[in-house]
């Protein structure tokens, strides 16, 4: 489901972010305690818009909306709030509470869903969920963000982009003796657009299903660095390989291994009868394989021929352990629990 990111949505998250910026006394970078300016704060928090944008679209035909946790917390409070804390009717009357705030912590009500929203960019191949947030029975709403990089220009006053200001940037030829390499660039005039982009709901998955399609990557400690998993970057068709294929991959998850490197499991699907994929040469950063028939490695569908599967490393420097997996597996193969969650909503509203 694609959810258009509207101007009013942007204004709402910007207002919330400015409030948070004013309240938060700890928005520092790591460079000598230097404080972040508000521009960086916007970039950090704009993805929280996915929480209300996605549920606004998901519940458009319902008689109720989701209540999102948009409270502002002091540093001494617990970090255990769900992203959706209840349901309300279209006029804002609370119908169901999923949790309740009590002296620094959230108490979850039995029989109601615990919901976390996780957003990744369109150009990211992986999703990651902190181990501390993982629970088999929780619902994880996975969202892909395709928002314009210059989203802020849509709400800036149009006078910022006046002709007079633009003309002041023009290159004055009197100061240019020569430019044989065409190093000087004349910018195009900025024409702000209200088309901000969109968010795509990949799906809603139970924690138990998320773990099936991910691998737990340990956080770093003083004794050992964080796990840096390798994942498929691209697959190339190649000429016939010299090595004789030796290992036939079975349908399901394949755990590649080489030396002490750490790899995310690959989903193998046999798409035709009598199809198979056989490993040939193995290296830390790639392996070669022979495909007979038609098979899929994750989202990559391959037909008869020889292939080189190239890996890339996901570098992690966090102390947090995380469940990390391919976004494509959730798009194509994981069991979606969206209908289950909506049925729970309906039942709670009617009860």
PEZIFEN-V335594 format. One record per pair of residues at least 4 apart in sequence whose ideal C-beta (glycine too) atoms are under 6 Angstrom apart, sorted by the first residue. I is the first residue (numbers start at 1). J is the second residue. D is the distance in Angstrom with one decimal. If there is no record, write none. Layout:
i->I j->J d->D
i->I j->J d->D
This chain:
i->1 j->201 d->4.3
i->2 j->198 d->5.2
i->2 j->200 d->5.2
i->3 j->53 d->5.1
i->3 j->54 d->5.5
i->3 j->57 d->4.3
i->3 j->198 d->6.0
i->3 j->199 d->4.6
i->4 j->198 d->5.1
i->5 j->9 d->5.6
i->5 j->147 d->5.7
i->5 j->196 d->4.2
i->5 j->197 d->5.4
i->5 j->198 d->5.5
i->7 j->194 d->5.5
i->9 j->49 d->5.5
i->9 j->53 d->5.3
i->13 j->46 d->5.8
i->13 j->49 d->4.1
i->16 j->70 d->5.8
i->17 j->41 d->6.0
i->17 j->42 d->5.6
i->17 j->45 d->4.6
i->20 j->24 d->5.4
i->21 j->38 d->5.3
i->21 j->41 d->4.9
i->23 j->72 d->5.1
i->27 j->36 d->4.4
i->27 j->41 d->5.9
i->28 j->33 d->5.3
i->28 j->35 d->5.6
i->29 j->34 d->5.0
i->29 j->36 d->6.0
i->36 j->40 d->4.5
i->36 j->41 d->5.6
i->42 j->46 d->5.8
i->47 j->119 d->4.5
i->47 j->145 d->5.9
i->49 j->53 d->5.3
i->50 j->54 d->5.4
i->50 j->117 d->5.8
i->50 j->119 d->4.7
i->50 j->143 d->4.6
i->50 j->199 d->5.1
i->51 j->68 d->4.8
i->51 j->83 d->5.3
i->51 j->117 d->4.8
i->52 j->56 d->5.8
i->52 j->68 d->4.9
i->53 j->199 d->5.6
i->54 j->58 d->5.9
i->54 j->143 d->5.7
i->54 j->199 d->6.0
i->54 j->201 d->5.4
i->55 j->59 d->5.7
i->55 j->66 d->3.9
i->59 j->65 d->5.7
i->64 j->87 d->4.9
i->64 j->89 d->5.5
i->64 j->95 d->5.8
i->64 j->349 d->5.5
i->65 j->88 d->5.6
i->66 j->84 d->4.9
i->67 j->85 d->5.3
i->67 j->86 d->4.2
i->67 j->88 d->5.2
i->69 j->81 d->4.8
i->69 j->83 d->5.9
i->69 j->85 d->5.1
i->73 j->77 d->4.4
i->77 j->104 d->4.5
i->78 j->104 d->5.5
i->78 j->105 d->4.1
i->80 j->105 d->5.9
i->80 j->106 d->5.3
i->81 j->106 d->4.9
i->82 j->99 d->5.7
i->82 j->114 d->5.1
i->82 j->115 d->5.6
i->83 j->115 d->5.7
i->83 j->116 d->5.5
i->83 j->117 d->4.6
i->84 j->115 d->4.2
i->85 j->98 d->5.4
i->85 j->99 d->5.2
i->86 j->96 d->5.4
i->86 j->97 d->4.5
i->86 j->98 d->5.1
i->87 j->95 d->4.9
i->87 j->96 d->4.4
i->88 j->92 d->5.5
i->88 j->93 d->6.0
i->88 j->94 d->5.2
i->88 j->95 d->5.8
i->89 j->93 d->4.8
i->89 j->95 d->5.8
i->95 j->349 d->5.4
i->96 j->348 d->4.5
i->98 j->112 d->4.2
i->99 j->106 d->4.6
i->99 j->108 d->4.8
i->100 j->107 d->5.2
i->101 j->106 d->5.6
i->102 j->107 d->5.4
i->108 j->114 d->6.0
i->113 j->139 d->5.4
i->113 j->344 d->5.4
i->114 j->138 d->4.4
i->115 j->139 d->4.8
i->116 j->133 d->6.0
i->116 j->140 d->5.3
i->117 j->141 d->4.5
i->118 j->129 d->5.9
i->118 j->140 d->5.9
i->118 j->142 d->5.5
i->119 j->143 d->4.6
i->119 j->145 d->5.3
i->120 j->124 d->4.5
i->120 j->127 d->5.4
i->121 j->145 d->5.4
i->122 j->144 d->5.5
i->122 j->146 d->4.4
i->125 j->327 d->5.9
i->126 j->314 d->6.0
i->126 j->324 d->5.7
i->127 j->325 d->5.9
i->127 j->327 d->5.2
i->128 j->322 d->4.5
i->128 j->324 d->4.8
i->129 j->133 d->5.9
i->129 j->134 d->5.9
i->129 j->323 d->4.9
i->130 j->320 d->5.2
i->130 j->322 d->5.5
i->131 j->321 d->4.0
i->134 j->207 d->5.5
i->134 j->323 d->5.8
i->135 j->207 d->4.9
i->136 j->207 d->4.5
i->136 j->208 d->4.1
i->138 j->207 d->4.8
i->139 j->204 d->5.6
i->139 j->341 d->5.4
i->140 j->205 d->5.2
i->140 j->210 d->5.5
i->141 j->204 d->5.1
i->142 j->202 d->4.2
i->142 j->203 d->5.9
i->142 j->330 d->5.7
i->143 j->199 d->5.3
i->143 j->201 d->5.9
i->144 j->200 d->4.4
i->144 j->202 d->5.7
i->145 j->199 d->5.6
i->146 j->197 d->4.9
i->146 j->198 d->5.4
i->147 j->151 d->5.5
i->147 j->196 d->6.0
i->147 j->197 d->4.1
i->148 j->196 d->5.7
i->148 j->197 d->4.9
i->151 j->196 d->5.4
i->153 j->192 d->4.5
i->154 j->192 d->5.6
i->154 j->194 d->5.7
i->154 j->196 d->5.9
i->156 j->160 d->4.8
i->161 j->190 d->4.6
i->163 j->167 d->6.0
i->166 j->189 d->5.4
i->171 j->184 d->5.8
i->171 j->186 d->6.0
i->179 j->183 d->6.0
i->179 j->184 d->5.1
i->202 j->330 d->5.4
i->202 j->331 d->5.6
i->203 j->330 d->5.8
i->203 j->336 d->4.2
i->204 j->337 d->5.3
i->204 j->338 d->4.3
i->204 j->341 d->5.4
i->205 j->209 d->4.6
i->205 j->210 d->5.2
i->205 j->334 d->5.6
i->205 j->337 d->5.8
i->206 j->337 d->5.1
i->209 j->334 d->5.5
i->209 j->335 d->5.1
i->210 j->214 d->5.9
i->213 j->325 d->4.7
i->213 j->329 d->4.6
i->213 j->334 d->5.3
i->214 j->323 d->4.0
i->214 j->324 d->5.7
i->214 j->325 d->3.3
i->215 j->264 d->5.4
i->216 j->323 d->5.6
i->217 j->227 d->4.0
i->217 j->229 d->5.6
i->217 j->322 d->5.3
i->217 j->324 d->5.0
i->218 j->227 d->4.9
i->218 j->321 d->5.1
i->219 j->226 d->5.2
i->219 j->318 d->5.4
i->219 j->319 d->4.4
i->219 j->320 d->4.7
i->219 j->321 d->4.6
i->220 j->225 d->5.0
i->220 j->226 d->3.7
i->220 j->319 d->5.6
i->226 j->316 d->4.3
i->226 j->318 d->5.9
i->227 j->262 d->5.1
i->228 j->313 d->5.3
i->228 j->315 d->5.3
i->228 j->316 d->5.7
i->229 j->262 d->5.1
i->229 j->264 d->5.0
i->229 j->314 d->5.2
i->229 j->324 d->5.7
i->230 j->261 d->5.9
i->230 j->263 d->4.9
i->230 j->311 d->4.1
i->230 j->313 d->5.2
i->231 j->264 d->4.8
i->233 j->310 d->4.9
i->233 j->312 d->3.7
i->234 j->310 d->5.2
i->235 j->300 d->5.0
i->235 j->307 d->5.5
i->235 j->309 d->5.2
i->236 j->308 d->4.7
i->237 j->305 d->5.5
i->237 j->307 d->5.8
i->238 j->306 d->5.1
i->238 j->308 d->5.0
i->240 j->306 d->5.7
i->241 j->280 d->5.1
i->241 j->288 d->5.0
i->241 j->306 d->5.1
i->243 j->280 d->4.3
i->243 j->281 d->4.6
i->245 j->278 d->3.4
i->245 j->280 d->4.8
i->245 j->290 d->4.6
i->247 j->279 d->4.2
i->248 j->276 d->5.7
i->248 j->278 d->5.1
i->249 j->254 d->5.1
i->249 j->268 d->5.0
i->249 j->277 d->5.0
i->251 j->268 d->5.5
i->251 j->270 d->5.0
i->253 j->265 d->4.3
i->254 j->266 d->4.7
i->254 j->268 d->5.0
i->255 j->265 d->5.1
i->256 j->263 d->4.6
i->258 j->282 d->5.6
i->258 j->284 d->4.9
i->261 j->284 d->5.2
i->266 j->297 d->5.6
i->267 j->298 d->5.4
i->267 j->329 d->5.5
i->269 j->296 d->4.1
i->270 j->275 d->4.5
i->270 j->295 d->5.6
i->271 j->294 d->4.3
i->271 j->295 d->5.9
i->271 j->296 d->5.9
i->272 j->293 d->4.4
i->272 j->294 d->4.5
i->274 j->293 d->5.8
i->275 j->293 d->2.9
i->275 j->294 d->5.4
i->275 j->295 d->5.2
i->276 j->292 d->5.1
i->277 j->289 d->5.5
i->277 j->291 d->5.1
i->277 j->295 d->4.8
i->278 j->290 d->4.8
i->279 j->289 d->5.6
i->280 j->288 d->4.4
i->281 j->288 d->4.7
i->282 j->287 d->4.8
i->285 j->311 d->5.3
i->286 j->308 d->5.6
i->286 j->310 d->4.8
i->287 j->309 d->5.4
i->288 j->308 d->5.2
i->289 j->307 d->5.3
i->290 j->306 d->5.7
i->291 j->295 d->5.5
i->291 j->302 d->4.7
i->291 j->305 d->5.8
i->294 j->303 d->5.1
i->295 j->302 d->5.5
i->296 j->301 d->4.9
i->298 j->326 d->5.5
i->298 j->328 d->5.2
i->299 j->328 d->3.9
i->299 j->332 d->5.9
i->302 j->307 d->5.9
i->328 j->332 d->6.0
i->329 j->333 d->5.2
i->330 j->334 d->4.5
i->337 j->341 d->5.9
